């Protein structure tokens, strides 16, 4: 699952269906498991995006 707290600057994520690619320019500052951490996976075309 591609949560923002697992993404690093320079990582690229893509959609297997439409081929959209997103590059991480700034890392998230939330901490995994923290109460205010992001919990929604990176989605496109109703499926999770994959790390390239």
C-alpha positions in Angstrom: 0.0 0.0 0.0 1.4 3.4 -1.0 0.9 5.7 2.0 2.5 9.1 1.9 4.7 8.4 5.0 6.4 5.6 3.1 7.2 7.8 0.1 10.6 9.5 -0.4 11.8 12.4 -2.6 12.5 11.0 -6.0 10.1 8.0 -5.8 7.8 7.6 -8.8 4.4 5.9 -8.6 2.4 4.8 -11.6 -1.1 3.6 -12.5 -1.1 0.2 -14.3 -4.3 1.1 -16.1 -3.9 4.7 -17.4 -0.1 4.9 -17.1 -0.2 8.1 -15.0 3.1 8.7 -13.2 3.6 10.8 -10.1 7.0 11.8 -8.8 7.5 12.7 -5.1 8.9 16.3 -4.9 8.6 16.8 -1.1 8.4 14.1 1.6 5.5 13.9 4.0 6.2 14.9 7.6 3.7 12.6 9.2 4.9 9.5 11.1 3.5 6.0 10.3 1.1 4.8 13.0 0.8 8.3 14.6 -2.7 9.5 15.4 -2.6 12.2 12.7 -0.8 10.1 10.1 -2.2 9.9 6.6 -4.1 6.6 6.1 -5.5 6.8 2.6 -3.4 5.0 -0.1 -2.4 6.7 -3.3 -5.1 5.7 -5.8 -5.8 6.1 -9.5 -8.5 4.4 -11.7 -10.0 2.9 -8.5 -6.8 0.9 -7.7 -3.6 1.5 -5.7 -0.7 3.1 -7.6 2.5 1.0 -7.7 6.1 2.2 -7.0 8.2 2.2 -10.1 
